[in-house]
Amino acid sequence: MSSSEIGGYRVVFQRGITGGFAPPTPEALYSLAVSEDSTELTITSQIRPFGTPTLQPAVTTTLAIDDGDVMVLAELKDILSSIPPQYPGAQDCYGRDISIVAIQDSVQAAMGGVPYGSVADNACQPTAEHVAKFNRAVGIVMELVDKVEQ
């Protein structure tokens, strides 16, 4: 996959997706957005420190994309297009208390990004291969987040 094929790609990652009667309280929320020309990756992070009720204000950081980043972003795009999506508020199919969803278009982005709760409960049960791919996707996102938090 070339860098032009990841231009404009967006992903929303949320740790803390399970809840009971009340909606889940996220521990972390990351939004990754590749620039249209595939030269930069913007990561917006919101973290909820342990014992606090809300996420901290968003922090946005931009990273210049190199060939290695293009490869892992292309891998992430391939993975997320090949596995059942894990939406926040839906059954925790992958058992990680994590949601990773690719934002497909500007309309979806304008509506807040990802389906939630019962709207998202249509996801099928993942296979062992899907779980392995999902775990790799989590690793990719965290690898990119770690690069900007250094």
PEFENMO-V935635 format. One record per residue. OMEGA is omega as a letter, one per 30 degrees, with the letter a starting at -180 (none if undefined). Layout:
{{OMEGA} {OMEGA}}
This chain:
{{a} {a} {l} {a} {l} {l} {l} {a} {a} {a} {l} {a} {l} {l} {a} {a} {a} {l} {l} {l} {l} {l} {l} {l} {a} {l} {a} {l} {l} {l} {l} {a} {l} {l} {a} {a} {l} {l} {a} {l} {l} {l} {l} {a} {l} {a} {l} {l} {a} {l} {l} {a} {a} {l} {l} {l} {a} {l} {a} {l} {l} {a} {l} {a} {l} {a} {l} {l} {l} {a} {a} {l} {l} {l} {l} {l} {l} {a} {a} {l} {a} {a} {l} {a} {l} {a} {l} {l} {l} {l} {a} {a} {a} {l} {a} {a} {a} {l} {l} {a} {l} {l} {a} {a} {a} {l} {l} {l} {a} {a} {l} {l} {a} {l} {a} {l} {a} {l} {a} {a} {a} {a} {l} {l} {a} {l} {l} {l} {l} {a} {l} {l} {l} {l} {l} {l} {l} {l} {l} {a} {a} {l} {l} {l} {l} {l} {a} {a} {l} {none}}
